[in-house]
């Protein structure tokens, strides 16, 4: 994803986030929520990477898209691009994504992986008229409910605070070690694991902790019902035991209950990084949402 070319600063009026300074705070009034690389020409597609990954994760996807589309690849603050922006994190990035989409000449399709999928859902639900379609790659409106249907944002607050505090104390070396262990269960190929570890090495651990904690305590399941353009969610089942798959499939589908034009597809052979484990399955879902997208404003 580091392919081209034009680095667009999100400190522009179209896509910066204005931060109110609290008494005694050292936070600047404007913080860059993400960097963008733009390549290709045609209808716009926005690609958002997941936690602790940079825009480089999308390089093969850009090669797939750029003959026909204008591709906007984001690298999120604290994850190898612009400096961390502190708290609140997700609301500011989501606001910036919406502003960036509105500034484009046509409504974009927004595609996100994992945390990026959560951001895509948040942006499209808060500005339904700004997007032409949504594709989430193993990212859901409320992560807690995938494993526990009784979970609520409030019930996860204590755990989220613990996660944030733990990440805040980590050095980058400690974070890289933990990330390598986690990625071994999320990606099939050892070579791809090492690629993802390299992306994570550019991540600020405290920024990652803030992002995880905020996502854990934000439930978008009601909000996503506002999205009227086509929505597709890819659920990764490659690490799920066969006996558990019916239950997990239903948990994924429940995430989009009430969304008018939504579908859930499953990558049976892929782990969490579907685009690395099963690119053919991923590209099929991507091409499908691009064909169905409501491109006109």
C-alpha positions as a Markdown table, in Angstrom:
| # | Residue | x | y | z |
|---|---|---|---|---|
| 1 | Unk | 0.0 | 0.0 | 0.0 |
| 2 | Unk | 2.9 | 2.4 | 0.0 |
| 3 | Unk | 2.6 | 2.7 | -3.6 |
| 4 | Unk | 2.4 | 6.0 | -5.1 |
| 5 | Unk | 2.5 | 9.1 | -4.9 |
| 6 | Unk | 0.5 | 11.8 | -3.5 |
| 7 | Unk | 0.7 | 12.2 | 0.3 |
| 8 | Unk | -2.4 | 14.1 | 1.3 |
| 9 | Unk | -2.1 | 15.7 | 4.7 |
| 10 | Unk | -5.2 | 15.3 | 6.8 |
| 11 | Unk | -4.5 | 18.7 | 8.3 |
| 12 | Unk | -6.4 | 20.3 | 5.4 |
| 13 | Unk | -9.7 | 21.9 | 6.1 |
| 14 | Unk | -11.5 | 19.0 | 4.4 |
| 15 | Unk | -10.1 | 16.3 | 6.6 |
| 16 | Unk | -8.6 | 17.6 | 9.8 |
| 17 | Unk | -10.1 | 17.2 | 13.2 |
| 18 | Unk | -10.4 | 20.2 | 15.4 |
| 19 | Unk | -9.6 | 19.3 | 19.0 |
| 20 | Unk | -10.8 | 21.4 | 21.9 |
| 21 | Unk | -8.0 | 22.1 | 24.3 |
| 22 | Unk | -8.9 | 21.3 | 27.9 |
| 23 | Unk | -7.5 | 23.4 | 30.7 |
| 24 | Unk | -3.9 | 22.5 | 31.3 |
| 25 | Unk | -3.7 | 20.2 | 28.3 |
| 26 | Unk | -0.8 | 20.2 | 25.9 |
| 27 | Unk | -2.8 | 18.9 | 23.0 |
| 28 | Unk | -2.6 | 20.9 | 19.7 |
| 29 | Unk | -5.8 | 22.4 | 18.3 |
| 30 | Unk | -5.4 | 20.3 | 15.1 |
| 31 | Unk | -4.2 | 16.8 | 15.0 |
| 32 | Unk | -3.6 | 14.7 | 11.9 |
| 33 | Unk | -5.9 | 11.7 | 12.1 |
| 34 | Unk | -4.3 | 9.8 | 9.1 |
| 35 | Unk | -2.1 | 10.1 | 6.1 |
| 36 | Unk | -3.4 | 9.1 | 2.6 |
| 37 | Unk | -1.8 | 7.8 | -0.5 |
| 38 | Unk | -3.8 | 8.2 | -3.7 |
| 39 | Unk | -3.4 | 6.2 | -6.9 |
| 40 | Unk | -5.3 | 5.3 | -10.0 |
| 41 | Unk | -8.3 | 7.0 | -11.6 |
| 42 | Unk | -12.0 | 6.5 | -11.6 |
| 43 | Unk | -14.6 | 6.1 | -8.9 |
| 44 | Unk | -13.1 | 6.4 | -5.4 |
| 45 | Unk | -12.4 | 3.6 | -3.0 |
| 46 | Unk | -11.1 | 4.3 | 0.6 |
| 47 | Unk | -9.1 | 1.5 | 2.2 |
| 48 | Unk | -8.6 | 1.5 | 6.0 |
| 49 | Unk | -6.1 | -0.9 | 7.7 |
| 50 | Unk | -6.7 | -2.6 | 11.0 |
| 51 | Unk | -5.0 | -2.3 | 14.4 |
| 52 | Unk | -1.2 | -1.8 | 14.3 |
| 53 | Unk | -1.0 | -2.1 | 10.5 |
| 54 | Unk | -0.1 | 0.6 | 8.0 |
| 55 | Unk | -1.5 | 1.3 | 4.6 |
| 56 | Unk | 1.1 | -1.1 | 3.1 |
| 57 | Unk | -1.3 | -3.9 | 4.1 |
| 58 | Unk | -3.4 | -3.0 | 1.1 |
| 59 | Unk | -0.7 | -3.1 | -1.6 |
| 60 | Unk | -2.1 | -6.2 | -3.4 |
| 61 | Unk | -5.6 | -4.7 | -3.2 |
| 62 | Unk | -4.4 | -1.4 | -4.8 |
| 63 | Unk | -2.8 | -3.4 | -7.6 |
| 64 | Unk | -6.2 | -5.1 | -8.1 |
| 65 | Unk | -8.2 | -1.8 | -8.1 |
| 66 | Unk | -6.1 | 0.9 | -9.6 |
| 67 | Unk | -6.7 | 0.0 | -13.3 |
| 68 | Unk | -10.4 | 1.0 | -12.8 |
| 69 | Unk | -10.6 | 3.0 | -9.5 |
| 70 | Unk | -9.1 | 5.9 | -7.7 |
| 71 | Unk | -7.8 | 4.3 | -4.5 |
| 72 | Unk | -7.3 | 6.2 | -1.3 |
| 73 | Unk | -5.2 | 4.3 | 1.2 |
| 74 | Unk | -5.2 | 5.5 | 4.8 |
| 75 | Unk | -2.5 | 5.0 | 7.5 |
| 76 | Unk | -4.0 | 5.9 | 10.8 |
| 77 | Unk | -2.4 | 8.1 | 13.5 |
| 78 | Unk | 0.0 | 6.1 | 15.7 |
| 79 | Unk | 0.1 | 3.1 | 13.4 |
| 80 | Unk | 3.2 | 4.0 | 11.4 |
| 81 | Unk | 2.1 | 7.2 | 9.8 |
| 82 | Unk | 1.3 | 10.4 | 11.6 |
| 83 | Unk | 2.1 | 10.8 | 15.3 |
| 84 | Unk | -0.4 | 9.5 | 17.9 |
| 85 | Unk | -3.2 | 11.8 | 18.7 |
| 86 | Unk | -4.1 | 10.6 | 22.2 |
| 87 | Unk | -7.7 | 10.5 | 23.4 |
| 88 | Unk | -10.4 | 10.4 | 22.2 |
| 89 | Unk | -9.0 | 8.5 | 19.3 |
| 90 | Unk | -11.7 | 6.7 | 17.3 |
| 91 | Unk | -14.3 | 9.5 | 17.3 |
| 92 | Unk | -11.7 | 11.9 | 15.8 |
| 93 | Unk | -10.5 | 9.5 | 13.2 |
| 94 | Unk | -14.1 | 8.6 | 12.2 |
| 95 | Unk | -15.0 | 12.3 | 11.9 |
| 96 | Unk | -11.9 | 12.9 | 9.7 |
| 97 | Unk | -12.9 | 9.9 | 7.5 |
| 98 | Unk | -16.3 | 11.4 | 7.0 |
| 99 | Unk | -14.9 | 14.8 | 6.1 |
| 100 | Unk | -12.4 | 13.3 | 3.7 |
| 101 | Unk | -15.2 | 11.3 | 1.9 |
| 102 | Unk | -17.4 | 14.4 | 1.6 |
| 103 | Unk | -14.6 | 16.3 | 0.0 |
| 104 | Unk | -14.2 | 13.8 | -2.9 |
| 105 | Unk | -15.9 | 14.3 | -6.2 |
| 106 | Unk | -18.0 | 11.2 | -5.9 |
| 107 | Unk | -19.2 | 9.0 | -3.0 |
| 108 | Unk | -16.6 | 6.4 | -2.2 |
| 109 | Unk | -16.9 | 2.8 | -1.3 |
| 110 | Unk | -15.2 | 2.4 | 2.1 |
| 111 | Unk | -13.4 | -0.8 | 2.9 |
| 112 | Unk | -11.8 | -1.6 | 6.3 |
| 113 | Unk | -10.1 | -4.6 | 7.9 |
| 114 | Unk | -10.7 | -5.4 | 11.6 |
| 115 | Unk | -10.5 | -2.1 | 13.5 |
| 116 | Unk | -10.7 | -0.4 | 10.0 |
| 117 | Unk | -14.0 | -2.3 | 9.4 |
| 118 | Unk | -15.3 | -0.9 | 12.6 |
| 119 | Unk | -14.3 | 2.6 | 11.5 |
| 120 | Unk | -16.0 | 2.0 | 8.1 |
| 121 | Unk | -19.2 | 1.1 | 9.9 |
| 122 | Unk | -19.0 | 4.1 | 12.2 |
| 123 | Unk | -18.3 | 6.5 | 9.4 |
| 124 | Unk | -21.1 | 5.2 | 7.1 |
| 125 | Unk | -23.7 | 5.1 | 9.9 |
| 126 | Unk | -22.9 | 8.7 | 10.9 |
| 127 | Unk | -23.0 | 10.0 | 7.4 |
| 128 | Unk | -25.1 | 7.6 | 5.3 |
| 129 | Unk | -25.2 | 10.0 | 2.4 |
| 130 | Unk | -21.4 | 10.2 | 2.1 |
| 131 | Unk | -20.6 | 6.7 | 1.0 |
| 132 | Unk | -21.5 | 4.4 | -1.9 |
| 133 | Unk | -21.0 | 1.1 | -0.1 |
| 134 | Unk | -19.3 | -0.6 | 2.8 |
| 135 | Unk | -17.1 | -3.7 | 3.0 |
| 136 | Unk | -15.8 | -4.8 | 6.4 |
| 137 | Unk | -13.2 | -7.6 | 6.4 |
| 138 | Unk | -13.6 | -9.4 | 9.7 |
| 139 | Unk | -14.5 | -6.2 | 11.5 |
| 140 | Unk | -17.9 | -5.8 | 13.2 |
| 141 | Unk | -20.1 | -3.2 | 14.8 |
| 142 | Unk | -19.6 | -4.6 | 18.3 |
| 143 | Unk | -16.8 | -7.0 | 18.8 |
| 144 | Unk | -17.8 | -8.1 | 22.3 |
| 145 | Unk | -21.0 | -9.7 | 21.0 |
| 146 | Unk | -19.2 | -12.1 | 18.6 |
| 147 | Unk | -18.2 | -14.2 | 21.6 |
| 148 | Unk | -20.9 | -13.3 | 24.1 |
| 149 | Unk | -24.3 | -12.2 | 22.9 |
| 150 | Unk | -25.0 | -10.8 | 26.4 |
| 151 | Unk | -22.1 | -8.4 | 26.3 |
| 152 | Unk | -22.7 | -4.7 | 26.4 |
| 153 | Unk | -20.4 | -1.7 | 26.0 |
| 154 | Unk | -20.8 | -1.0 | 29.7 |
| 155 | Unk | -20.0 | -4.5 | 30.8 |
| 156 | Unk | -16.6 | -4.3 | 29.0 |
| 157 | Unk | -15.5 | -0.9 | 30.5 |
| 158 | Unk | -13.3 | -2.4 | 33.2 |
| 159 | Unk | -11.6 | -4.8 | 30.8 |
| 160 | Unk | -11.1 | -2.1 | 28.3 |
| 161 | Unk | -9.4 | 0.1 | 31.0 |
| 162 | Unk | -7.1 | -2.8 | 31.9 |
| 163 | Unk | -6.2 | -3.3 | 28.2 |
| 164 | Unk | -5.4 | 0.4 | 27.8 |
| 165 | Unk | -3.3 | 0.5 | 30.9 |
| 166 | Unk | -1.4 | -2.6 | 29.9 |
| 167 | Unk | -0.5 | -1.3 | 26.4 |
| 168 | Unk | 0.5 | 2.1 | 27.9 |
| 169 | Unk | 3.3 | 0.5 | 29.9 |
| 170 | Unk | 4.7 | -1.5 | 26.9 |
| 171 | Unk | 7.9 | -0.7 | 25.1 |
| 172 | Unk | 7.8 | -1.1 | 21.3 |
| 173 | Unk | 9.9 | -4.2 | 21.7 |
| 174 | Unk | 7.5 | -5.8 | 24.1 |
| 175 | Unk | 4.6 | -4.8 | 21.9 |
| 176 | Unk | 6.2 | -6.4 | 18.9 |
| 177 | Unk | 6.8 | -9.7 | 20.8 |
| 178 | Unk | 3.1 | -9.8 | 21.9 |
| 179 | Unk | 1.9 | -8.9 | 18.5 |
| 180 | Unk | 3.9 | -11.7 | 16.9 |
| 181 | Unk | 2.3 | -14.2 | 19.2 |
| 182 | Unk | -1.2 | -12.9 | 18.5 |
| 183 | Unk | -0.6 | -12.8 | 14.7 |
| 184 | Unk | 0.4 | -16.4 | 14.6 |
| 185 | Unk | -3.3 | -17.3 | 15.2 |
| 186 | Unk | -4.6 | -14.6 | 12.8 |
| 187 | Unk | -2.5 | -15.4 | 9.7 |
| 188 | Unk | -1.7 | -18.8 | 8.1 |
| 189 | Unk | 1.7 | -18.1 | 6.4 |
| 190 | Unk | 4.7 | -17.5 | 8.6 |
| 191 | Unk | 6.1 | -15.1 | 6.0 |
| 192 | Unk | 2.9 | -13.1 | 6.1 |
| 193 | Unk | 3.1 | -13.0 | 9.9 |
| 194 | Unk | 6.5 | -11.4 | 9.7 |
| 195 | Unk | 5.2 | -8.9 | 7.2 |
| 196 | Unk | 2.5 | -7.9 | 9.7 |
| 197 | Unk | 5.0 | -7.8 | 12.6 |
| 198 | Unk | 7.0 | -5.3 | 10.6 |
| 199 | Unk | 3.9 | -3.1 | 10.2 |
| 200 | Unk | 3.2 | -3.4 | 14.0 |
| 201 | Unk | 6.8 | -2.4 | 14.8 |
| 202 | Unk | 5.9 | 1.1 | 13.6 |
| 203 | Unk | 3.0 | 1.3 | 16.0 |
| 204 | Unk | 2.9 | 3.3 | 19.2 |
| 205 | Unk | 1.7 | 0.8 | 21.9 |
| 206 | Unk | -0.3 | 3.3 | 23.9 |
| 207 | Unk | -2.1 | 4.4 | 20.7 |
| 208 | Unk | -3.0 | 0.7 | 20.0 |
| 209 | Unk | -4.3 | 0.3 | 23.6 |
| 210 | Unk | -6.5 | 3.4 | 23.3 |
| 211 | Unk | -7.9 | 2.2 | 20.0 |
| 212 | Unk | -8.7 | -1.3 | 21.4 |
| 213 | Unk | -10.3 | 0.1 | 24.6 |
| 214 | Unk | -12.5 | 2.6 | 22.7 |
| 215 | Unk | -13.6 | -0.1 | 20.2 |
| 216 | Unk | -14.5 | -2.5 | 23.1 |
| 217 | Unk | -16.8 | 0.1 | 24.6 |
| 218 | Unk | -18.5 | 1.4 | 21.4 |
| 219 | Unk | -21.6 | -0.6 | 20.2 |
| 220 | Unk | -22.6 | 0.4 | 16.7 |
| 221 | Unk | -25.3 | -2.2 | 16.1 |
| 222 | Unk | -28.2 | 0.3 | 16.3 |
| 223 | Unk | -26.3 | 3.0 | 14.4 |
| 224 | Unk | -25.5 | 0.8 | 11.4 |
| 225 | Unk | -29.2 | 0.4 | 10.7 |
| 226 | Unk | -29.0 | 3.9 | 9.3 |
| 227 | Unk | -26.8 | 2.8 | 6.4 |
| 228 | Unk | -29.0 | 2.4 | 3.2 |
| 229 | Unk | -26.2 | 1.7 | 0.7 |
| 230 | Unk | -25.0 | -1.9 | 0.1 |
| 231 | Unk | -23.1 | -3.4 | 3.1 |
| 232 | Unk | -21.0 | -6.6 | 3.1 |
| 233 | Unk | -19.2 | -8.2 | 6.0 |
| 234 | Unk | -16.6 | -11.0 | 5.5 |
| 235 | Unk | -16.4 | -13.3 | 8.4 |
| 236 | Unk | -13.2 | -15.3 | 8.8 |
| 237 | Unk | -13.7 | -18.9 | 9.9 |
| 238 | Unk | -10.3 | -20.5 | 9.2 |
| 239 | Unk | -9.4 | -20.6 | 12.9 |
| 240 | Unk | -12.9 | -21.6 | 14.1 |
| 241 | Unk | -13.4 | -25.3 | 14.8 |
| 242 | Unk | -16.0 | -27.0 | 12.5 |
| 243 | Unk | -18.4 | -27.7 | 15.4 |
| 244 | Unk | -18.5 | -24.1 | 16.4 |
| 245 | Unk | -19.0 | -22.6 | 12.9 |
| 246 | Unk | -22.8 | -22.6 | 12.9 |
| 247 | Unk | -22.9 | -20.5 | 16.1 |
| 248 | Unk | -20.2 | -18.2 | 14.9 |
| 249 | Unk | -21.9 | -17.7 | 11.5 |
| 250 | Unk | -25.1 | -16.6 | 13.3 |
| 251 | Unk | -23.1 | -14.3 | 15.6 |
| 252 | Unk | -21.7 | -12.5 | 12.5 |
| 253 | Unk | -25.1 | -12.3 | 10.9 |
| 254 | Unk | -26.6 | -10.8 | 14.1 |
| 255 | Unk | -24.2 | -7.9 | 13.9 |
| 256 | Unk | -26.0 | -6.6 | 10.8 |
| 257 | Unk | -29.6 | -7.2 | 12.0 |
| 258 | Unk | -31.8 | -4.5 | 10.7 |
| 259 | Unk | -29.4 | -3.1 | 8.1 |
| 260 | Unk | -31.5 | -2.6 | 5.0 |
| 261 | Unk | -29.1 | -3.8 | 2.3 |
| 262 | Unk | -26.6 | -6.1 | 4.1 |
| 263 | Unk | -25.0 | -9.4 | 3.5 |
| 264 | Unk | -22.5 | -11.6 | 5.3 |
| 265 | Unk | -20.1 | -13.9 | 3.4 |
| 266 | Unk | -17.7 | -16.3 | 5.0 |
| 267 | Unk | -14.1 | -17.1 | 4.2 |
| 268 | Unk | -13.9 | -20.7 | 5.4 |
| 269 | Unk | -10.2 | -21.1 | 4.8 |
| 270 | Unk | -9.0 | -17.8 | 5.9 |
| 271 | Unk | -8.0 | -16.5 | 9.3 |
| 272 | Unk | -8.4 | -12.9 | 10.4 |
| 273 | Unk | -6.3 | -11.4 | 7.7 |
| 274 | Unk | -8.5 | -12.6 | 4.9 |
| 275 | Unk | -6.8 | -10.6 | 2.2 |
| 276 | Unk | -3.5 | -12.5 | 3.0 |
| 277 | Unk | -4.9 | -15.9 | 3.6 |
| 278 | Unk | -7.5 | -16.1 | 0.8 |
| 279 | Unk | -7.1 | -13.2 | -1.6 |
| 280 | Unk | -9.4 | -14.8 | -4.2 |
| 281 | Unk | -12.3 | -14.9 | -1.7 |
| 282 | Unk | -11.5 | -11.4 | -0.6 |
| 283 | Unk | -11.4 | -10.0 | -4.2 |
| 284 | Unk | -14.7 | -11.7 | -5.0 |
| 285 | Unk | -16.4 | -9.9 | -2.1 |
| 286 | Unk | -14.7 | -6.6 | -3.0 |
| 287 | Unk | -15.7 | -6.8 | -6.6 |
| 288 | Unk | -19.2 | -7.7 | -5.6 |
| 289 | Unk | -19.7 | -4.6 | -3.4 |
| 290 | Unk | -18.2 | -2.4 | -6.1 |
| 291 | Unk | -20.7 | -3.7 | -8.6 |
| 292 | Unk | -23.6 | -3.1 | -6.2 |
| 293 | Unk | -22.5 | 0.3 | -4.9 |
| 294 | Unk | -24.7 | 3.4 | -5.1 |
| 295 | Unk | -22.1 | 5.6 | -6.7 |
| 296 | Unk | -24.2 | 8.7 | -7.4 |
| 297 | Unk | -24.8 | 11.3 | -4.7 |
